[in-house]
């Protein structure tokens, strides 16, 4: 009988490799309108699903 290989957990891609770097207040002032615009644009795009796509039922 063939023995199963042990399952290895996949590395979590969302775990930061380095500690976060503090962001200065002046950088937040620049980032906020950009992130806001990006989120607004993302929300304005309608979700499109294929008629035969069973994964999104």
N, C-alpha and C positions, 0 to 999 in steps of 0.2 A: 504494500500500500504506500502511495506517495504521501510524504509529509508536507503540510502547508507551510509556506514561508510566513514568519511573523509579520504582522501589519506594522508599518512604520507611519507615524503621524506626520502629516505634511506640515512644514514650517509655516507659521502664521505670518502672512505677508503684511499685516497691519500692525505688527509689533515694531515700535521704533527701534532702530539699530543704535541710535545715539540719543542722549537726553535732549529735550527740546531747547532751543536757543531763545532766550528772552527777546521780545520784540519791543523796540522803543516806541513811545507814544507818537512820535513823528511818523514812524513807519505805519502804525495803525491808521493814522489819518489818511495815508495814501492807499492802504489796502482796503479799507471799508467800502469806498465807492466802487472799487473794482469787483470785490466779492459780491456786493449787492447787485451790480449789473449782471454779473455772471449767473447768479441765482435767479434773477428776474427773467433772463433770457432762457434759462433751462426750463423754468416753469411754463413759459409761453409755448414751448414746443409740445404739440399734442402727442400722446403715446400712440404709436402705430403698431398694431399686431396683425400678423398674417392670419387669414381666415382658417387655414388648415393647421395652425400651430397649436399642438395639444399641450405644450408646456405652459401656456398662458391662459388656460381655461379656468 
